[in-house]
Amino acid sequence: MRVKKTAYTLVDKAISSGDVYNTAAVYGISDGRRRKLLENMVFSKRRELLRLASWAHTPTEVLQMLSDSDDSFVMLRLCKNPKTPSEALTKLYVKSFKGSSKGVNLTTHIAKHQHTLTNLLAIIIHVNEGLEILRAISQNPSANGQLLMELLSYSPQDEKYKVFDKSVASNPSASAEALKVIYDRGDAYTQAAVIAHANCPVLLLSLAESDSDVFVQRKLVCKCVKLDVLANLAENKDTAVRCGVASNELTPQSLIKKLMDDSSFEVRRRLAKRCDLQVADIERLMNDEDSWVRLWIARNKITPLRVLKVLSYDTCHEVRRAVASNPRCPVVLLEALAKDNNAWVRSAVAYQNKSPMRLLVDLAKESNIDVLSGVANNRHTPQSILQELALSSESDIRRGVILNRNARRTTLMPLLEDPYYLHRLMLVDNPMLNADDKLQLCEDPDFNVRFAAYSWFAGLEKSTKTWV
């Protein structure tokens, strides 16, 4: 049976259900009398109204509609909801109680909201000069460079306003001009934040090169482009600074070889992750006493096959698992690791995209949950095995089938009645299932699944597709 419906019939179905979450899902495709009915349903139950105002999945059209409410608790939840749109926030600010404690509370949350318009932030600065509100604006990425500079002008007048310096230093919208002002009068922590900023001017980076403070050096080393400065930082007593040198893409081979002898395993771990290591360096790190150094070499995509073969016999099972997870791991090694005495290693083989069907068939005979979850997830697993795993009593294994992009419709159909609601929720967007299959999810016992199903059908209507 094919399902072919219109927006009107979908909205009518949501209205007849009496479920506020169903109505929220279809509100965006409703109009006229039906939209009014949906609004009446939402506003008739205050408890559900409060839930929708704070729910992270509430559609923006519904949040906009909820901004018509004069309920102070609803308004506060809307101001805190990260999805609330700009227009709604502007309306809430206008409606807020000026001068009252509730109004100030609303304004503080509006001032820190990522969707608040820059023009509204400018108004708030000039109307509300409370420290908490202004600090919220200084942390808001919607505040442009001009507004942030205006906030910084408060600092010299009162010691308590210096809190803005640290906030602006971490704000991605801070301009190079603002960062220079902050650096010149800031402490080591603030200066370090300035150096780490994406808009930090080259002039400040040059000044930081002669700074002996370790917090500044830790940030400088990640952005440093001068080889002589990197060489000096490689001699630093602070481990984090040397780790930065080991991770810096511009670090030359001469320094890499020097850091191979570093006493800190953390530095050597950073080296093992690099994609420009020479073969001799890789062969040296593969014998490191620290198992995590060997693990990162085993994961590294540039590691030669002969090194992977040696590491596949490593005494640490985490290293052997890393070999099995490496996208360059050859089938011959996967065959050997599929017989490893550690289930965690065999599970990596089961998840490996290069594992051939014959290996997966053998691994499917195991009882270990981690191994079977990998088999269920692997695109090379035969459908007959996936169908068996879909009926497993273990939720992790069934989830693996749902996540398998090659799982066919007949394999997934029994999972529409899976006892775990999250699995049913994951099936709503599965392209292997058609609208007829998903229609039953609109009657699901869990409101999250019902909302997702109605939203999916509403999305089809918005894109003018036929339900087939």
Secondary structure, DSSP 4 states (H G I P E B T S, - for coil): ------HHHHHHHHHHHT-HHHHHHHGGG--HHHHHHHHHHHHH-HHHHHHHHH-TT--HHHHHHHTT---HHHHHHHHH-TT--HHHHHHHHHHS-TTSHHHHHHHHHHHH-TTS-HHHHHHHHHH---HHHHHHHHT-TTS-HHHHHHHHTTGGG-GGGGHHHHHHHT-TT--HHHHHHHHHH--HHHHHHHHHSTT--HHHHHHHTT---HHHHHHHHHH---HHHHHHHTT-S-HHHHHHHHH-TT--HHHHHHHTT-S-HHHHHHHHT-SS--HHHHHHHTT-SSHHHHHHHHH-TT--HHHHHHHTT-SSHHHHHHHHH-TT--HHHHHHHTT-S-HHHHHHHHH-TT--HHHHHHHTT---HHHHHHHHH-TTS-HHHHHHHTT-S-HHHHHHHHH-TT--HHHHGGGGG-SSHHHHHHHTT-TTS-HHHHGGGGG-SSHHHHHHHHHHHHHHHHTT----
